[in-house]
Amino acid sequence: MEEKRSADSYRVVVTKRGSNPDQWEWEILRNDRPLPARMRDGPLKSERVAEAFGRLALREFLDLLKQEGDARPSSGVRLAAELFGRKN
C-alpha cells in the first residue's frame, strides 16, 4: 500500500486489490479513516494511474472545501451539487 499525504488531515491511499496485478484503487481518507461519503475509484490498470487519479481527486476535493469555507453558510447545497455533478 502506498500513500500520499496532502493538506490538513486528508490523504490519498493507493491499494492493490485481489490477486490480479492490474487491480489498483485509490481512496481519500481523513484522519486515517474513510470519509462518511466514501471517495474512491477502481479498479485501475496500474498503481501509477491510481495514484495520479487519486491526487487529482484530492486536489479537486480540497479546492471545493476551500471554496465552501470562503462562501456564505448556505452554500452547502452548492458544494454537494458540485461534488455530485449537479447544477443549482
N, C-alpha and C positions, 0 to 999 in steps of 0.2 A: 504494500500500500504506500503510495506517495501522496504527500500533502503539500499544499501551497498556502502560506499564511497571507492575509491581507489586512486591510484597515480594521480597527477595533477588534472585536472578538469573532469576526466572520472568517471562514477559510473554506477552501475547496479541497475535498479529498477525492483522489482517484483510486479506484479499486478494480482488480481483475475479478470477473465473475465466472464461476464454473471452471470446467477443465479445458474448454475451448480457448486457445490462445488469442482469439480475436474478439473477446467479450470484455470490454472495459466500460466503466461508467464513472461519472463524476457526481458529487453531491455537495451542496453548500451547507455548512454547519455553523452554528453559533454557540460559543462556549462548549465546544466539543459534543454538541447534541444536534440532531436534525431539527430544522425549523418546524413549527407547528403545521404549516402547509409545506410539505417537503418539496425541495427544489433539487431535481436530479435528472439525469438523462443517460441513456444507454440501451442496449449495448452498442458500443462504438468499436471500430476496427483496430485501434491502437491506443496505447497509453498516451502517446503524444497528441493524438486527436482529442481524446477525452480531456486531457489537461488544457488544451487550447480552448475548447468549448466551455469548460468549467470556469476558466479565468474570465472569458468574455461574459458569461452569465453573471459571475460575481461582480464584475465591474458595472454592468448594467443595473444589477440589483442595488448596489451601493449608491449609484447615481440617483436612482429613484428614491431611495431612502433619504438622501440629502435634499432632493427637491421637496420631498414631503415635509422634512423638518424646516425648510425655508418658507413653506407655504402656510396659508392660514389653516386653523384646526379642522375645518370642514372638508379639507381636501383628501381625506382618507378614501373617499369614493373614487377620486381621480387616480390615486395610487393603485387601488385594486383594479380599476379599468385598464391602466397601463400594463400591469402585471399579467392580466388575463386577455389582453389584446382587444378590449372593447373600447369604443368611443363614447364619451359623455355627450 
